[in-house]
Structures are given as structure tokens and as C-alpha cells.
Amino acid sequence: MSYVLGVDLGTSAVKVSAVDRSGKIVAQESFDYELSNPKPGYSEQNPEDWVSATTVSIVRLILKDGIKPEEIEGISYSGQMHGLVLLDENKQVLRPAILWNDTRTTKQREEILEVMGDEFIDITRNQPLEGFTLPKILWVKENEPNIFAKAKTFLLPKDYLRYRMTGEIAMEYSDAAGTVLLDVAKKEWSKTVADKFGISMDMCPPLIESIGFAGNISESYSLFSGLLQTTKVFGGAADNAAGAVGSGILAPNMVMASIGTSGVVLKYDDNANVDYKGKLHFFNHAIPDKFYTMGVTLAAGYSLSWLKKTFGPTDDFTEFVSSAAESKVGANGLVFTPYIVGERTPYADADIRGSFIGIDGTDTRADFVRAVLEGIIYSFADIMDIFDENGQKFDTVVSIGGGSKSPLWLQIQADIFNKKVVSLENEQGPGMGAAMLAAVGLGWFDTVQDCAAEFVHFGKVYTPNAENVEKYQAMHKIYKQVYGATADISHQLLDYRRKY
């Protein structure tokens, strides 16, 4: 037998999947690690924990699951994005990694826009949000100058893990785009951006493709893990790019709608000519010379989890969600905006908060559950409206995560999006995407699309109900007015919370 390993390096755990040539996951192991929050708004991890957790998972695959080292032909990765790992001249880690969900860098974000303005967006194709890597680099430069002076290169989480497994320093394009130091269209580090902020181009690692060969397992890691030095290692991808690959989002007519704690709407783009003016994230894809566009709802699944924890803590989760069927399309005129931890797309507003609008004395709990399900999908539709405004057409939505587990919620998506919605038969997302990149890198398949035809299997198709579509279009127009009508009040209320 021959296998590839897909290493999914997440924020709270790593999951390693052994996948055969038919796309079947034959074994899977995972290991958790800690998240450190030394101050409010700070989020850090020890990069060594990623290495140890991955190694434990691989050793378990070999010893517990019987995957023979000689059967493992290739390895690739999906990685949590944006995290800053700084290395010194001896390639030793200088400080804990600053993660994607760290919000300490508002001052640096404002500084970037003040210095470069629209020129920055023209080059990087993205707004310099707090979560991205460049603001983190500038924070270290301004607040920890002694550490910054020792820094010789920087890496992102999965690229650091790959370095520890191969001894080779590199960063692949889909993750590099999320640093906002990359000229996305030219596929090269931006000297203009680096020079503006006093960052040496020598700090920027060599760039490789996601399916590009990154090296073999090193002698030291072979001894550590039991893997053979003949095992080939490939670039891998940012988690959202790998998730798109693993979900079969490999053509311009397809969009992914992912409901986790946050929500992601992701579209495949053929070329770099689309310019969203920073309204959406625009990154290089894991597929060479292709791109993907992404918008984010910060509290998608989290909004539903909050509602259940607060109003149905002892209920079965599936039954809680299904109770929305007792309500009607449009939740009897009740609207929910899922801004309960702030919002990113299309409103980059950390201080906005959620609303229930239109509460009536006749409303039941089922109406509130349905309003939350619908409100999350309205927020996704807001993102899709930006695609439409830019002439980017699509006809199929692949639903993954929590939104794909409920037939009712899948139909709500089809009706609100007015598009065909499909789920996956064996949803593995980023981990499967990582395995697919290794399979293509090894030459098992000529292209990622060829691999997807073998590895990715779609489930039931949900089509829009014309009567429901008409009702939801009317409700979405109302929903879109809520942000503007409540933003000032919401900000005042948040100030009150902070003061009192």
C-alpha cells in the first residue's frame, strides 16, 4: 500500500490523516496543545508544541494504526494562517508565536494605512487587519526591539513545522499572501511594502508552490518520528486554501460556505484581474497561478452555540436546530444579526454587536432559533453580494461545517442564496486538502482537479424553492439595513459595558 499524510495544524490541535490512492482515510490521529493568553487581546503558542504534537500523532499512526513508514510516500500540510514565528541566525525561535486571533496590533494596522493607504491594498490586495502577519512584525519591531534586532527570518506555523521536519526554510504562496507582505499578482515579496516599514527583504523566506517539493524528511526528524528519509515533503497550504481543495472548490462557478465558530465564504478565481478594493480577502490559491476570494463572518456557528447555551443548555443540539422548522420562512418577521463579537465582512467593525429586530409578543423559541440560522446565512449573502457587484458569477455552493449537518439549514441556504447547495459525503476539509496536495506533488495525479475527481464526493443537492426565495429576498433587504441603523447605538452600548 501507498499513503500520503495530510497534516492539519489547527489553533487548538493537530490532526494527521493517512490517505490511500483512492482518497480513503485509512487512519487518523490528533493531539491537542495549549493556547496562551498572557494579556487581554493576546494569543500565543509555543512552536515547539506544534512539532511535538505532530510527531506524537505520526508515531501513533505507525505504532497504533499499523501504517508502515515505507508505505508513507509523501506529506503535506494545512496550517492556521498569519501566525508570526521569528527565528534568529541559528534558526532558533526568538519568542512565542503571535497567532491569527491576536488583536494587539490596532496601532500598527492604522500606521500601515496612514503610511501607504490605497497603495498598500493595490499591492497586497488586502486590508492590513490586526490578524495578519505584517502588523505583528511591526508590533515586535516597536515593542520588542531587542528581539527584532536578532530576527533573521520569519515563518508561518505550518512552514515552521515543515522546516523542523525537513531542515529547509520556505513559505508557500497561499499562506504568504496572508502576511500582507506579498505582491499577490506578481507572486513575489513586495520590496515597496518592506522598505516602507523598515523590514529587510532578507527576512522574507524563499517562496514555493503548495504542490512544490520542499525536501525530504531530515535525518534528525527521521530518528525522532520513525519516518524514512526517503519520504517526500510538499509545500502545503493555508487552512482556507487547503479546505477549498478538500471541498472541491476548484472552478470559478463554485463557492464554499463554511460554518465553524466563525464563518467563511470562499470563491475560486482564475486570475488576478478581479479587484475587490480590499472589501474581501484576495489570496493566492494552493493551485499554481490561481486565486481565491474570501469573506468572514466572525460569529457564525458561535452565534448558534451562544443561543443554545443560553436558552437550551440541556437540549440535544440536533433537536434544538431542528426546532426551527416549527417557525416559518423569515422567522415570522424576526431578524438576527450575528455581530455578537464584532464583524469583519462587509463591515470591518470590531465594536458592532448583534441584534434581534422585530421581536413580537407572539414569537416563540422556534422563531428565535430560526432567526439565528437565517441571520448567519444573510451575513454570508452579504459577502456573496460583493461577488455579484464585481461580476463574479457562480451557480453552486458547497456547504461544509455545522451548516452542512442539518437538512433544514441546507435548504435555508439554497433559498437565501438562490443557488444550488451541496454537501460532502466525507467532509474532511483542510486535512484532506493537505493530503491531496501531497498526492499531486508525488505525481499520483497530474492536477489538483484530477485528484479531486477521485478524492472528493458530493452528497445531496438542495435547490432553491421559488416561493421561499422571494420571501428571503425581501427579508435580506431589511437585514441589510440593520447595521447602519444600529451601529452608533451599538457602539455606545459597548462603551457602557466597558465603563460599568
C-alpha positions, 0 to 999 in steps of 0.5 A: 500500500501507498499513503500520503499524510495530510497534516492539519495544524489547527489553533487548538490541535493537530490532526494527521490523516493517512490517505490511500490512492483512492482518497480513503482515510485509512487512519487518523490521529490528533493531539491537542496543545495549549493556547496562551493568553498572557494579556487581554487581546493576546494569543500565543503558542509555543512552536515547539508544541506544534512539532511535538504534537505532530510527531506524537500523532505520526508515531501513533499512526505507525505504532497504533494504526499499523501504517508502515513508514515505507508505505508513507510516500509523501506529506503535506500540510494545512496550517492556521494562517498569519501566525508570526514565528521569528527565528534568529541566525541559528534558526532558533525561535526568538519568542512565542508565536503571535497567532491569527486571533491576536488583536494587539496590533490596532496601532500598527494596522492604522500606521500601515494605512496612514503610511501607504493607504490605497497603495498598500491594498493595490499591492497586497490586495488586502486590508492590513487587519490586526490578524495578519502577519505584517502588523505583528512584525511591526508590533515586535519591531516597536515593542520588542526591539531587542528581539527584532534586532536578532530576527533573521527570518520569519515563518508561518506555523505550518512552514515552521513545522515543515522546516523542523521536519525537513531542515529547509526554510520556505513559505508557500504562496497561499499562506504568504499572501496572508502576511500582507507582505506579498505582491499577490499578482506578481507572486513575489515579496513586495520590496515597496511594502518592506522598505516602507516599514523598515523590514529587510527583504532578507527576512522574507523566506524563499517562496514555493508552490503548495504542490512544490517539493520542499525536501525530504524528511531530515535525518534528525526528524527521521530518528525522532518520528520513525519516518524514512528519509526517503519520504517526500515533503510538499509545500502545503497550504493555508487552512482556507486554501487547503479546505477549498481543495478538500471541498472541491472548490476548484472552478470559478462557478463554485463557492464554499460556505463554511460554518465553524465558530466563525464563518467563511465564504470562499470563491475560486478565481482564475486570475488576478484581474478581479479587484475587490478594493480590499472589501474581501480577502484576495489570496493566492490559491494552493493551485499554481497561478490561481486565486481565491476570494474570501469573506468572514463572518466572525460569529457564525456557528458561535452565534448558534452555540451562544443561543443554545447555551443560553436558552437550551443548555440541556437540549440535544443540539440536533433537536434544538436546530431542528426546532426551527422548522416549527417557525416559518420562512423569515422567522415570522418577521424576526431578524438576527444579526450575528455581530455578537463579537464584532464583524469583519465582512462587509463591515470591518467593525470590531465594536458592532454587536448583534441584534434581534429586530422585530421581536413580537409578543407572539414569537416563540423559541422556534422563531428565535432559533430560526432567526439565528440560522437565517441571520448567519446565512444573510451575513454570508449573502452579504459577502456573496453580494460583493461577488455579484457587484464585481461580476463574479458569477457562480451557480453552486455552493458547497456547504461544509461545517455545522451548516452542512449537518442539518437538512433544514439549514441546507435548504435555508441556504439554497433559498437565501442564496438562490443557488444550488447547495451541496454537501460532502459525503466525507467532509474532511476539509483542510486535512484532506486538502493537505493530503491531496496536495501531497498526492499531486506533488508525488505525481499520483495525479497530474492536477489538483482537479484530477485528484479531486475527481477521485478524492472528493464526493458530493452528497445531496443537492438542495435547490432553491424553492421559488416561493421561499426565495422571494420571501428571503429576498425581501427579508435580506433587504431589511437585514441589510439595513440593520447595521447602519441603523444600529451601529452608533447605538451599538457602539455606545452600548459597548462603551457602557459595558466597558465603563460599568 
